[in-house]
Amino acid sequence: VRHLTVIALFLTFDLILFGAFTRLSDSGLGCPDWPGCYGYASPIGATQAIELAQTAMPTGPVTWHKAWIEMIHRYFAMLVGILILTLAIFSWRNERTLWGWPSLTLVLVCIQGAFGAFTVTMKLFPAIVTMHLLGGLLLLVLLTVQWVRQRHVADKMTDRALPVAVYVMTGLTFLSVLIQAGLGAWVS
C-alpha cells in the first residue's frame, strides 16, 4: 500500500504539471466534450470531427495536437482516480472503517473529476479552472499526508508532539502557497 501511495503521489504531481502544460498549450478545449472526444474514447475515433474543426479554424481550440494533449491529461486523471480508489479499498479492508485519509482523498478525487468536466463543459470558466488547480494541489497534500503516516507506521516511529508554532507555520505556509497558486491560476 505504501508503494502504491508513492506511485499515486508521483502521478498526481505529474498530472498537475501536465494540467499546466495543457493550459499553457491552449489545449483545454482540444476535445470540447467530456469525458470523451466527440463521443469517442480517443481522438482516433473523432478523426472526422477534429479535421472539420481544424479546417474551420486552423489555429483554433481543436487541432490534432491539442486533442491528444487534452485526452492524455484525462487518461492520466483516470489513472490517478483508479489508484486512489484502490488505496481507499485497501484502507477499508485493512482498517475496517470507511473514515480516514484515503476516504477523504477518494471524495476529493471525485470532486476533481467533476471540476474537470465543468472545466470543459463551461468552456474554461476562470473560477472553475482555478478551483480545479487548487483541488489538484489539495489532492497532492492529502496523498502526502497518507504517505508520511504510512512511513511512520512501517518504520514504527512514535508520534512526538511538535511545538504549536510548527503547526501554525506549516498552516500559514500551506495557506500562502494555496492563495498564490489560486491567484496565479486566476490571472492566467
C-alpha positions as a Markdown table, in Angstrom:
| # | Residue | x | y | z |
|---|---|---|---|---|
| 1 | Val | 0.0 | 0.0 | 0.0 |
| 2 | Arg | 2.8 | 2.4 | 0.8 |
| 3 | His | 4.4 | 1.8 | -2.6 |
| 4 | Leu | 1.0 | 2.3 | -4.3 |
| 5 | Thr | 0.6 | 5.6 | -2.4 |
| 6 | Val | 4.0 | 6.8 | -3.6 |
| 7 | Ile | 3.0 | 5.9 | -7.2 |
| 8 | Ala | -0.3 | 7.8 | -6.7 |
| 9 | Leu | 1.6 | 10.8 | -5.2 |
| 10 | Phe | 4.1 | 10.8 | -8.0 |
| 11 | Leu | 1.5 | 10.6 | -10.7 |
| 12 | Thr | -0.7 | 13.3 | -9.1 |
| 13 | Phe | 2.3 | 15.6 | -9.1 |
| 14 | Asp | 2.9 | 14.8 | -12.8 |
| 15 | Leu | -0.8 | 15.2 | -13.5 |
| 16 | Ile | -0.7 | 18.7 | -12.1 |
| 17 | Leu | 2.3 | 19.6 | -14.2 |
| 18 | Phe | 0.6 | 18.1 | -17.3 |
| 19 | Gly | -2.5 | 20.1 | -16.5 |
| 20 | Ala | -0.4 | 23.2 | -16.5 |
| 21 | Phe | 1.1 | 22.2 | -19.9 |
| 22 | Thr | -2.5 | 21.6 | -21.1 |
| 23 | Arg | -3.4 | 25.1 | -20.1 |
| 24 | Leu | -0.3 | 26.7 | -21.4 |
| 25 | Ser | -0.5 | 25.0 | -24.8 |
| 26 | Asp | -4.1 | 26.2 | -25.0 |
| 27 | Ser | -5.3 | 22.6 | -25.3 |
| 28 | Gly | -8.1 | 22.8 | -22.6 |
| 29 | Leu | -10.8 | 22.5 | -25.2 |
| 30 | Gly | -8.8 | 20.2 | -27.5 |
| 31 | Cys | -11.8 | 17.8 | -27.2 |
| 32 | Pro | -14.7 | 20.1 | -26.4 |
| 33 | Asp | -17.0 | 17.5 | -24.8 |
| 34 | Trp | -16.5 | 15.3 | -21.8 |
| 35 | Pro | -15.4 | 12.6 | -20.9 |
| 36 | Gly | -14.5 | 11.6 | -24.5 |
| 37 | Cys | -13.6 | 13.4 | -27.6 |
| 38 | Tyr | -16.6 | 14.0 | -29.8 |
| 39 | Gly | -18.2 | 10.9 | -28.2 |
| 40 | Tyr | -15.2 | 8.7 | -28.7 |
| 41 | Ala | -12.7 | 7.3 | -26.2 |
| 42 | Ser | -9.8 | 8.8 | -28.1 |
| 43 | Pro | -9.1 | 11.4 | -30.8 |
| 44 | Ile | -8.6 | 8.4 | -33.2 |
| 45 | Gly | -12.3 | 7.8 | -33.3 |
| 46 | Ala | -13.0 | 11.5 | -33.7 |
| 47 | Thr | -10.9 | 12.0 | -36.8 |
| 48 | Gln | -13.6 | 13.5 | -38.9 |
| 49 | Ala | -14.9 | 15.9 | -36.3 |
| 50 | Ile | -11.4 | 17.1 | -35.4 |
| 51 | Glu | -10.5 | 17.6 | -39.1 |
| 52 | Leu | -13.7 | 19.6 | -39.6 |
| 53 | Ala | -13.0 | 21.8 | -36.6 |
| 54 | Gln | -9.3 | 22.2 | -37.6 |
| 55 | Thr | -10.3 | 23.1 | -41.2 |
| 56 | Ala | -12.7 | 25.7 | -40.0 |
| 57 | Met | -10.2 | 27.2 | -37.5 |
| 58 | Pro | -6.6 | 26.0 | -38.2 |
| 59 | Thr | -5.3 | 27.7 | -35.0 |
| 60 | Gly | -8.5 | 27.3 | -33.0 |
| 61 | Pro | -9.1 | 25.3 | -29.9 |
| 62 | Val | -9.5 | 22.0 | -31.7 |
| 63 | Thr | -6.5 | 20.5 | -33.5 |
| 64 | Trp | -5.0 | 17.1 | -33.6 |
| 65 | His | -2.1 | 18.1 | -31.3 |
| 66 | Lys | -4.4 | 19.8 | -28.8 |
| 67 | Ala | -6.9 | 17.0 | -28.8 |
| 68 | Trp | -4.2 | 14.5 | -27.9 |
| 69 | Ile | -2.8 | 16.7 | -25.1 |
| 70 | Glu | -6.3 | 17.1 | -23.6 |
| 71 | Met | -7.1 | 13.4 | -23.8 |
| 72 | Ile | -3.7 | 12.4 | -22.3 |
| 73 | His | -4.5 | 14.7 | -19.4 |
| 74 | Arg | -7.9 | 12.9 | -19.0 |
| 75 | Tyr | -6.3 | 9.5 | -19.2 |
| 76 | Phe | -3.7 | 10.5 | -16.6 |
| 77 | Ala | -6.5 | 11.7 | -14.3 |
| 78 | Met | -8.4 | 8.5 | -14.7 |
| 79 | Leu | -5.3 | 6.5 | -13.7 |
| 80 | Val | -4.9 | 8.6 | -10.6 |
| 81 | Gly | -8.5 | 8.2 | -9.8 |
| 82 | Ile | -8.2 | 4.4 | -10.1 |
| 83 | Leu | -5.1 | 4.4 | -7.9 |
| 84 | Ile | -6.9 | 6.5 | -5.2 |
| 85 | Leu | -10.0 | 4.2 | -5.4 |
| 86 | Thr | -7.7 | 1.2 | -4.9 |
| 87 | Leu | -6.0 | 2.8 | -1.9 |
| 88 | Ala | -9.4 | 3.6 | -0.4 |
| 89 | Ile | -10.5 | -0.1 | -0.8 |
| 90 | Phe | -7.3 | -1.3 | 0.8 |
| 91 | Ser | -7.8 | 1.1 | 3.6 |
| 92 | Trp | -11.4 | 0.0 | 4.2 |
| 93 | Arg | -10.4 | -3.7 | 4.2 |
| 94 | Asn | -7.4 | -3.3 | 6.5 |
| 95 | Glu | -8.8 | -0.7 | 8.9 |
| 96 | Arg | -12.4 | -1.9 | 8.8 |
| 97 | Thr | -13.7 | 1.6 | 8.7 |
| 98 | Leu | -14.9 | 4.0 | 5.9 |
| 99 | Trp | -13.4 | 7.0 | 7.7 |
| 100 | Gly | -9.9 | 8.3 | 7.2 |
| 101 | Trp | -7.5 | 10.0 | 4.9 |
| 102 | Pro | -7.9 | 7.5 | 1.9 |
| 103 | Ser | -11.7 | 8.1 | 2.0 |
| 104 | Leu | -11.3 | 11.8 | 2.1 |
| 105 | Thr | -8.9 | 11.6 | -0.8 |
| 106 | Leu | -11.4 | 9.5 | -2.7 |
| 107 | Val | -14.1 | 12.1 | -2.2 |
| 108 | Leu | -11.8 | 14.9 | -3.3 |
| 109 | Val | -10.7 | 13.0 | -6.5 |
| 110 | Cys | -14.4 | 12.5 | -7.4 |
| 111 | Ile | -14.9 | 16.3 | -6.9 |
| 112 | Gln | -11.8 | 16.9 | -9.0 |
| 113 | Gly | -13.4 | 14.7 | -11.8 |
| 114 | Ala | -16.5 | 16.9 | -11.6 |
| 115 | Phe | -14.4 | 20.1 | -11.9 |
| 116 | Gly | -12.5 | 18.5 | -14.8 |
| 117 | Ala | -15.9 | 18.0 | -16.6 |
| 118 | Phe | -17.0 | 21.5 | -15.7 |
| 119 | Thr | -13.7 | 23.0 | -16.9 |
| 120 | Val | -14.6 | 21.6 | -20.4 |
| 121 | Thr | -18.3 | 22.0 | -20.4 |
| 122 | Met | -18.2 | 25.6 | -19.1 |
| 123 | Lys | -15.6 | 26.5 | -21.7 |
| 124 | Leu | -12.6 | 27.2 | -19.4 |
| 125 | Phe | -14.6 | 29.5 | -17.0 |
| 126 | Pro | -11.8 | 31.0 | -14.9 |
| 127 | Ala | -13.3 | 30.3 | -11.5 |
| 128 | Ile | -13.7 | 26.6 | -12.4 |
| 129 | Val | -10.2 | 26.3 | -13.8 |
| 130 | Thr | -8.8 | 27.9 | -10.6 |
| 131 | Met | -10.8 | 25.6 | -8.4 |
| 132 | His | -9.6 | 22.6 | -10.4 |
| 133 | Leu | -6.0 | 23.6 | -9.9 |
| 134 | Leu | -6.5 | 24.2 | -6.2 |
| 135 | Gly | -8.2 | 20.8 | -5.8 |
| 136 | Gly | -5.3 | 19.1 | -7.5 |
| 137 | Leu | -2.9 | 20.7 | -5.1 |
| 138 | Leu | -5.1 | 19.7 | -2.1 |
| 139 | Leu | -5.1 | 16.1 | -3.5 |
| 140 | Leu | -1.3 | 16.2 | -3.6 |
| 141 | Val | -1.3 | 17.3 | 0.1 |
| 142 | Leu | -3.7 | 14.5 | 1.1 |
| 143 | Leu | -1.6 | 11.9 | -0.6 |
| 144 | Thr | 1.5 | 13.3 | 1.0 |
| 145 | Val | -0.1 | 13.0 | 4.5 |
| 146 | Gln | -1.1 | 9.4 | 3.8 |
| 147 | Trp | 2.4 | 8.5 | 2.6 |
| 148 | Val | 4.0 | 10.2 | 5.7 |
| 149 | Arg | 1.6 | 8.4 | 8.0 |
| 150 | Gln | 2.3 | 5.0 | 6.3 |
| 151 | Arg | 6.1 | 5.6 | 6.7 |
| 152 | His | 5.6 | 6.2 | 10.4 |
| 153 | Val | 3.7 | 3.0 | 10.8 |
| 154 | Ala | 6.1 | 1.0 | 8.7 |
| 155 | Asp | 9.2 | 2.4 | 10.4 |
| 156 | Lys | 7.5 | 2.0 | 13.9 |
| 157 | Met | 8.0 | 5.7 | 14.6 |
| 158 | Thr | 6.3 | 7.1 | 17.6 |
| 159 | Asp | 4.3 | 10.2 | 17.2 |
| 160 | Arg | 6.0 | 13.0 | 19.1 |
| 161 | Ala | 4.2 | 16.2 | 19.8 |
| 162 | Leu | 5.6 | 19.1 | 17.9 |
| 163 | Pro | 5.6 | 22.7 | 19.2 |
| 164 | Val | 2.4 | 24.5 | 18.3 |
| 165 | Ala | 4.5 | 27.1 | 16.3 |
| 166 | Val | 5.4 | 24.3 | 13.9 |
| 167 | Tyr | 1.8 | 23.6 | 13.1 |
| 168 | Val | 1.0 | 27.3 | 12.9 |
| 169 | Met | 3.9 | 28.0 | 10.5 |
| 170 | Thr | 3.0 | 24.9 | 8.4 |
| 171 | Gly | -0.6 | 26.0 | 8.1 |
| 172 | Leu | 0.4 | 29.6 | 7.2 |
| 173 | Thr | 2.8 | 28.3 | 4.6 |
| 174 | Phe | 0.2 | 26.0 | 3.1 |
| 175 | Leu | -2.4 | 28.8 | 3.0 |
| 176 | Ser | 0.0 | 31.3 | 1.4 |
| 177 | Val | 1.1 | 28.7 | -1.3 |
| 178 | Leu | -2.6 | 27.9 | -1.9 |
| 179 | Ile | -3.5 | 31.6 | -2.2 |
| 180 | Gln | -0.5 | 32.3 | -4.5 |
| 181 | Ala | -1.4 | 29.4 | -6.8 |
| 182 | Gly | -5.0 | 30.4 | -6.9 |
| 183 | Leu | -4.1 | 34.0 | -7.8 |
| 184 | Gly | -1.7 | 32.7 | -10.5 |
| 185 | Ala | -4.4 | 30.5 | -12.0 |
| 186 | Trp | -6.9 | 33.3 | -11.9 |
| 187 | Val | -4.5 | 35.7 | -13.7 |
| 188 | Ser | -3.7 | 33.0 | -16.3 |
